[in-house]
């Protein structure tokens, strides 16, 4: 956590990954992010993974540092409260982030009638407004046919379990909101931003060169398992039956690797035989199979620790393959030894190792990591502090079941 965005207020209506992540990134930099959910919880309130008593570890992870209001926004009264929260006065307020279906009551056009300079960001699925989620975006952007072992048939797709498009979309949403707020602070002009999840996928696929590769070369990236495309990077098995990922991206690393493994003579002979230069990425890629055959025995003769120590001493990129459990129990960076993490007591879940913001600002020290709220934990304080409601007014809303506490 840090406080670089202290004073900024964002109202978030969200579910699942992209919008909650965007809001959390802002909250962990000090913004006052108010998430509204239906009484009883929204679509992602019980999303896996969950504890034995069905409390969502995921929901707690994606909502760190936010405030929560539980409200019946199907009711006219609930909708009025939310629009008032979004358009409340203040030069650092009037910002709305959502990936929920936008109804008339929370459309930018309606919000603008209440506050001319309002900023709203709507995450949508496809650019035409139809529905899409990370798994469907990934399915249609080519990646499932480049993911997985090379032994798979070309007609067997493999979707990546990491929701990369959702994650990137959430980070882009945070960037876009800050850009719009910067523009407003200079011009007084609000903004409506539409961000398509599918467009995020298309944008990054094109930016990485894969659309151009098809159009210019009539080629597409092959399925190569754990190999690194265009250079020499691959997984190897060590003598203690562990898996290690080796990555060589520079000529210096290639030379250091040859020295560390005592394979320089073998590499020189390979260069002479194949008329290639292993200092070049493209040539390493061309002879990757032959290189692997030379390197395999070296890893097979060393334990993971032995190989890792030699590679580290030589300044070569490598990492062990770990399960989630192995990462938690073995990686020294996944602990309170890393300033990123603190042990936090999360109500309903217990003590859990929790990350703050990954950013380190030179003039803003790290602060205590804030846990996720309980659903509706801040309902009363939000209505009082932001909207100036009295305790009697808030009590009536509870009686009418328009709002709820934890």
N, C-alpha and C positions, 0 to 999 in steps of 0.2 A: 504494500500500500504506500501511496504518497499523496500529497495534497496539491499537486500542480493545477488541478481543475477545480479546486475548492470554490464554491459559489455557483457553479454551473448546475442547472437543474434539468433533468431529462425525465419525461414520463414515458414508460415502456409498457406496451401491450404485446405480449409475445408468447411463443411456445417453441419447444424443441431446441435448436442450436443457434442459428445465425443471429437473430435479434437478441436473445438472452446473452450471447457471448459479446456482442457489440456493447450492450448496456453494461455488462460486467467489466469490460476493459475500461470504460469511462468511470465506473464506480470505484475501481481500484486505483484510479488516479485522482480521487477526491471528489468527483462529481456526485451530486445528490440524485441518484437514480431511483425513481419511484415506479415499481412494477405493480400493475393492477391485474388481479385475477378474479375469476368468478368465485363466489363463496363456495368453499369445499375444494377449490383447486381447479386448474385448467387442464388442458390436454396432456401436459408433461409433468403434472404434479407427482405421479407415481412411476415416472419413467425409470427403467432399469439403467444401472444396477440399483438394487434396493437392499435395505437391511432385513433381518429376520422378521421385524414387525412391519415391513412394507413401507418404510420411509425411504424416500428416494435420495440416494447418495449423489446421483446425477443432478437433481434439482438443487441440492445444497451446493454442489460444485459450480453450477452455472449462474448462481445468483448471489455470490459473495459481495458483501458491501452495499447491497441495495436496501431500500425500504419497501415494505409490502403493504398494500391495501387490498382487502378482500371486499368485493362489491358486486352487486347484481347489475351488470351493465346490459342486461336484457330489459331492464325497467327504464322508463323515461327519467326517473329521478337519478338512477345510477349513471345513466349516460350524461346527464347534465353535470353531475359532480366531476366525471372524468374530463369532459370538455373544459370545465372551469379550471381543473388542475393543469391541463395542458396549456391553457391560454392565460394562466395567472400572470399578474404583472411582475416586472423585474427585467432588467437588461440581460441577465444571464438565464432567464427562464424562457418559456414558450417554445420548447423543443419536444418533439414527439417521435418515438421510434417504435415501429411495429412490423411484424410479419403476419399478423392476423388479417383475415379478410376485412377490407375497409368498407364500412357501411357509410351511408349518407351522414350519419350523426358525427362520425369522426373523420370525415373526408377533409382534405386540405381546404377545399372550397368553403365548407361549413366552419372550420376552425378559423379561417381567415376573416369571417364576418365578426368573430369575437376578438381577434387580435391580428391586425394587419401584417405584422412582421413575424408571424409564427413560422417555425421551421418544422417540417414533417418529413420523415423518411419511411417509405413503404417498400418492404422487401416482398417481391412477388416471385412466382415460379418461372414461367416462360415469358419472353418479352411481349407476347400478345396477351398476357394476363391469365393464361390457363395455368393449371396447377402443375407443380413440379417439386420434387424433393431431391436431396443429395443423391440417393441411389438411382433415381431416374435420370438425373443430369449426367451422372457418371456413365450410365449405361449407353447414352447416345453420343458421347464425345470421344469415342475411340479407345479410351483407356482400358476397358476390360479385355481387349484383345491384345494388349501389350503387357498385361499383368499376369503373373503366374509362371510356372515352369515352362521351359521351351518344349517339353515333351507333350504338352497339351495340344489337341487338335485346334486348327485355326477357327473352328466353329464353336469352341468352348470358351465362353466369356468368364472372366473372374472379376467381380466387383471388389474394389478396395474397401476394407472395413473401416478405414479412417475416413470420416466425413469431410474430406478436404475442401469441397466446394462450400459446404456450410461454414466451415471454420474461416475460410478466406472471405466469404461474403460478410460474416459478422465483423471481421476486422476492417473490411472496406466500408461497412456501414458507419463504424466509429470515425473513420477518416473523413467520410463525406459529411457527417454531422459537424465535425470540428471545422471543416472547410466552409460550410454554410454559415456557421456561427461567426467565423472570422469575417466573412463577407458582410454579414448583418451588422457586425460591430463597426464596420467602416462606412456602410451605405444606408443602414436602417432598413434594408430590404430582406424580407423573409424568403422562404424557398420551399418548394416541394420537390423531393428527390425520389425517383423510382429506381430501385436496384433489383434487377432480375438475377435470380440464382443461376439460371441457365446461361445468361450473358457472362456471369463470372467464369463459368466453365469454358465457354467459347473464347473469352478474352485471354485466359491464361493458357489454354491449349494453343491458340494462335501465337501468343507471345513467346512460348517455348519453341516455336518453329515448326510445329507438326502440321498445321494447315498449309504453311508454305512448302513443306517437304512434299506434300501431295500435289499441290498446284504446279510447282516448279520441276520436281523430279519424278512425279508419279510413283513416289515411294512412301512407305509408312514404317514407323519404328517397329522392329520385330519384337516378338516375345522372347525375353532372354533371362527369365528367372531373376536371380539376385545380382546379375552382372550390371555394371554401370555403363550406360550407353555412350559410346564414342571414345572410350579410353579403357584403362585396365582397372577394373574393380570387381571383386567377386568374393563369395563366401568360401571358406576352407574349413576342413575338419582337423582338429588338433589331436595329439596323441591321447589326451584324456577324454576324447569324444565330445568336445565342445565345438561350437561353431563360431567362427570369427569373420568379420567383414573387413576386407582389405581394400583400400582405395588409393590409387596412384594417379594424381592429376598434373604433376609438374615433372620436368626433366630432373630437377634436383631430387625429388622424391624417388624417381626411378633409379637414379645413380646411388642414392643412399640405401635403397632396398637391395640392390645388387650387392653392395658391400656388406650390409647387415646379415644377409643370408648366405654369403660366400658363393653366390651364383653368377658373379660377373663374367667368368669364363664361359659359362653356359649361355648367358645372354649375348655375349659377343659372337659366339658361334651361330646363334640363331639369327642375329643381324646379318652375318655374312652369307648364311645359307639362303635367307629369304629376301636379301637385298632391301632391308628396311632399317629404320633408325628408331630405336626404342625411346629416344627422347621426345618423339612426336606422338601426340595422342592418337592420331589417326592410324599410325603404324602399330601402336600397341593394340588398338582395336582389331586391326586386320589379323594379327597373330595371337589373339586372346586365348584360343584353345591351346596352341603350342606353349604359350607362356604358362597357362594353368598346369599343363602337364609337367613343366619344369619346377613349378612352385609347390605343387601338391605334396611331394615327398618331404619338403622342408617343414611344412606345418605338421605333417604326420609324425615327425620326429620330435616335436616340441609340445609341451603342455600349453594351455591357454595363457597361463601366467608367464611362462618363459617366452613365448612368442610375443606376447603383448609388451613385455619389458624391452625386448630387443627392438621392436618397432617404435616404441615411445622414445627410446634413447636415440634412434635414428631420425626422429621427427617425421614419422610416416603415419598417415591417417589410418586408423583402425578402430574397431569397437567389437565387443562380444555381443553375440545374439542372446537376448534375455527375454524370458517371459515376464508378465507383469509382476508375478511373485518374486522372481529373481531380481528384477529391478528394485522393488521395494526393500528387499532384504540385503542386497549386495552393492547397489550403487551408492557411493558415499555422497553424491550430489542430491540424492533423494532422501534428505534428512535435514534436521535443523542445523547441521554443519554448513548448509547452504543458506545464505540469508533470504533466499526466495521463500523458504518454508518456515512455518510455525505450527506447533500443535495447538489446535483450537477445539474447544468444547462446543460441538454443534448439537443443539437441543433435538432430542428424538433420535439421534444417531450416536452420539458419544464423542470421545476425543479422536480427532482425525488429523493427519498431517495435511496441511492446507497451504497452497501457494498464494502469495501476494502478487502484486504486479511484477512482471519480469523486467520492467524498465528501471534503470538506475540513472537518476538525474543528479547532476553534480551539485546542484543547489537545493535539492529537496531530499532530505534523509528518508530512509524507509521508516514506515510507521507500523503499528500493530496490525496484523491481518484481521480484517473484519469478517465475521461469519456471515452465512446467509440468514435471512430473516425467517421466522416462522410465518406461515401464511396469515396475513392480516395483522401481523405484530404491530404495525405502525399506523393502523387505520385511524385511530383517534387522534394521534399527534399530527398526522398529515392533514386531516380535516381541520384541526385547530390551527396549526402553524401556517399552512399554505392558504387555506380558504377562510380562516378567521371565524370558524363556527364555534358557537358556545357549547358547553357541556349538555345543555338541554336539547339543542338542535341535534347534536351527535347521538344522544340517547334515543331520540325519536327515530332516527335512521336505523339504529339497532333494533328497536321495537318493531319497525316495519319490515325488518329483514332485508333492508337495502344494502347495509354494510355489516361486516362481522369482524370480530377480533380473532386472536389466535385460539 
